[in-house]
Amino acid sequence: MKSEAGTVGTSPASPLTERQEARRRRILHATAQLAGRGGFDAVQMREVAESSQVALGTLYRYFPSKIHLLVATMQDQLEHMHGTLRKKPPAGETAAERVAETLMRAFRALQREPHLADAMVRALTFADRSVSPEVDQVSRQTTAIILDAMGLDQDPTPDQLSAVRVIEHTWHSALITWLSGRASIAQVKIDIETVCRLIDLPAERR
């Protein structure tokens, strides 16, 4: 994390000041609104700066590109979903059922704003190495959501983490195929429920 004269970004090395955090929240809110109305192409850095009432140069210090900005917006949306899910945890009897319910609830939240979902997923797909910190935060947030649903908020085994990674990949792929019109919601549900069964398999069968 650098000073206000450098790149602010999303590094956890040094927390944002209250003023910086408020500015960052405005930027992410403006991005989500623009993407929600017009998708990926509607998110232009100058319009985001105007909507969030920050100077264009300041916006670039926080987020060096539109891709950085949209991936950070996805992490922010997932964080909000995580908070909602914690208030109303999934009710399934098995870990697999709880994770499948959780991911379908997250999917339906994205389904309510398909333009925003498409913009965030496209940004994740286009992200190169320069966006690795933001992409890693999205992955960590998704992992935390899945582990919470499993009832494993700490010390997961290597086998469990491996299953979580496969579930993440499937969920992301399901989003892409649904957004592109190549899969129905019913098919997405089947795929999610199928991959979540990995969680309940005995370790020797994985």
C-alpha positions in Angstrom: 0.0 0.0 0.0 1.4 3.4 -0.9 0.6 6.8 0.1 -2.1 8.9 -1.5 0.5 10.0 -4.1 1.0 6.4 -5.1 -1.2 3.5 -5.9 -3.7 2.8 -3.1 -5.1 -0.4 -4.6 -6.4 -3.2 -2.3 -3.2 -4.4 -0.6 -3.8 -5.4 3.1 -0.3 -4.2 4.1 -1.6 -0.9 5.5 -5.3 -0.2 6.2 -7.0 2.7 4.5 -7.8 5.8 6.4 -11.4 6.5 7.1 -11.4 9.1 4.3 -9.8 6.8 1.8 -12.2 4.0 2.7 -15.2 6.3 2.2 -13.8 7.3 -1.2 -13.1 3.7 -2.2 -16.7 2.7 -1.2 -18.1 5.5 -3.4 -16.0 4.3 -6.3 -17.1 0.7 -6.0 -20.8 1.8 -5.6 -20.6 3.9 -8.7 -19.0 1.1 -10.6 -21.7 -1.4 -9.6 -24.4 1.1 -10.6 -22.9 1.8 -14.0 -22.3 -2.0 -14.7 -25.8 -2.8 -13.4 -27.3 -0.4 -16.0 -25.2 -1.2 -19.0 -22.8 -4.0 -18.3 -19.0 -4.1 -19.0 -19.0 -1.5 -21.7 -20.9 1.0 -19.6 -18.0 1.1 -17.0 -15.7 3.9 -18.2 -13.1 5.3 -15.9 -14.1 8.9 -16.5 -17.8 8.2 -15.8 -16.9 6.3 -12.6 -14.8 9.2 -11.4 -17.6 11.7 -12.1 -20.3 9.4 -10.5 -18.2 8.9 -7.4 -17.1 12.5 -7.2 -13.3 11.8 -7.3 -10.7 13.2 -9.6 -9.8 10.9 -12.5 -6.2 10.8 -11.4 -7.3 9.7 -7.9 -9.4 6.9 -9.4 -6.4 5.6 -11.2 -4.3 5.6 -8.0 -7.0 3.4 -6.4 -7.6 1.2 -9.5 -5.1 1.3 -12.4 -7.6 0.0 -14.9 -11.2 -0.9 -15.5 -10.4 -4.6 -15.0 -8.8 -3.9 -11.6 -12.0 -1.9 -10.7 -14.5 -4.5 -11.8 -12.6 -7.4 -10.1 -12.5 -5.4 -6.9 -16.2 -4.8 -7.3 -16.8 -8.5 -7.5 -14.8 -9.0 -4.3 -16.9 -6.3 -2.7 -20.2 -8.0 -3.9 -19.1 -11.3 -2.6 -18.2 -9.8 0.8 -21.6 -8.3 1.0 -23.1 -11.7 0.1 -21.0 -13.4 2.8 -22.4 -11.0 5.4 -25.9 -11.8 4.3 -25.3 -15.6 4.3 -23.9 -15.4 7.8 -27.1 -13.7 9.0 -29.1 -16.5 7.4 -27.0 -19.6 7.2 -27.9 -22.5 4.8 -30.1 -25.2 6.4 -28.9 -28.4 4.6 -28.1 -31.4 6.8 -24.8 -32.3 5.0 -21.9 -30.0 4.1 -22.6 -30.7 0.4 -26.2 -29.6 0.7 -25.2 -26.4 2.6 -22.5 -25.4 0.1 -24.9 -26.1 -2.8 -27.6 -24.0 -1.2 -25.1 -21.2 -0.5 -23.7 -21.1 -4.0 -27.2 -21.1 -5.5 -28.3 -18.2 -3.3 -25.2 -16.3 -4.4 -26.0 -17.3 -8.0 -29.6 -16.0 -7.7 -28.3 -12.7 -6.2 -26.1 -12.3 -9.3 -29.0 -13.4 -11.5 -31.0 -10.4 -10.3 -28.4 -8.1 -11.8 -27.3 -9.9 -15.0 -25.5 -6.9 -16.5 -23.4 -6.4 -13.3 -22.7 -10.1 -13.1 -21.6 -10.2 -16.8 -19.3 -7.2 -16.3 -17.6 -8.7 -13.2 -17.2 -12.2 -14.8 -15.8 -10.7 -18.0 -13.3 -8.7 -16.0 -12.2 -11.8 -14.1 -11.8 -13.6 -17.4 -9.7 -10.8 -18.9 -7.5 -10.3 -15.9 -3.8 -10.6 -16.4 -1.0 -10.9 -13.9 -1.2 -7.3 -12.9 -4.6 -8.0 -11.4 -3.5 -11.0 -9.4 -3.9 -9.4 -6.0 -7.6 -8.5 -6.8 -8.2 -11.9 -8.3 -6.7 -13.6 -5.3 -9.0 -11.6 -3.0 -12.0 -12.8 -5.0 -10.8 -16.4 -4.7 -10.2 -16.0 -0.9 -13.6 -14.5 -0.4 -15.3 -17.4 -2.4 -13.3 -19.9 -0.4 -14.3 -18.3 2.9 -18.0 -18.5 1.8 -17.7 -22.2 1.0 -15.8 -23.1 4.2 -18.4 -21.2 6.3 -21.1 -23.2 4.6 -19.2 -26.4 5.3 -18.8 -25.4 9.0 -15.0 -25.2 8.6 -13.9 -21.6 9.4 -10.4 -22.8 10.2 -7.9 -25.6 9.6 -9.4 -27.3 6.5 -7.5 -30.4 5.3 -5.6 -30.4 2.0 -8.3 -32.7 0.6 -11.1 -30.3 1.6 -9.2 -27.3 0.1 -8.8 -29.3 -3.1 -12.5 -30.0 -3.2 -13.2 -26.3 -2.5 -11.0 -25.3 -5.5 -12.9 -27.6 -7.8 -16.2 -26.3 -6.6 -15.0 -22.7 -7.2 -13.9 -23.5 -10.7 -17.3 -25.2 -11.4 -19.3 -22.2 -10.0 -17.3 -19.8 -12.1 -17.7 -21.9 -15.2 -21.4 -22.2 -14.5 -21.7 -18.4 -14.3 -20.0 -18.0 -17.6 -22.1 -20.6 -19.4 -25.3 -19.2 -17.9 -24.4 -15.6 -18.8 -23.6 -16.7 -22.4 -27.0 -18.4 -22.7 -25.4 -21.9 -23.0 -26.9 -23.2 -19.7 -30.2 -22.9 -18.0 -30.6 -22.1 -14.3 -31.8 -25.7 -13.9 -28.6 -27.0 -15.4 -26.5 -24.7 -13.2 -28.2 -26.1 -10.2 -27.5 -29.7 -11.2 -23.8 -28.9 -11.9 -23.4 -27.1 -8.5 -25.1 -29.9 -6.6 -23.1 -32.6 -8.4 -19.7 -31.0 -7.7 -20.6 -30.2 -4.1 -20.9 -33.9 -3.5 -17.1 -34.0 -3.5 -17.2 -32.6 0.0 -18.9 -35.6 1.5 -16.9 -38.2 -0.3 -14.5 -40.3 1.9 -10.9 -39.1 1.5 -9.8 -42.4 -0.1 -12.3 -42.0 -2.9 -11.1 -38.6 -4.0 
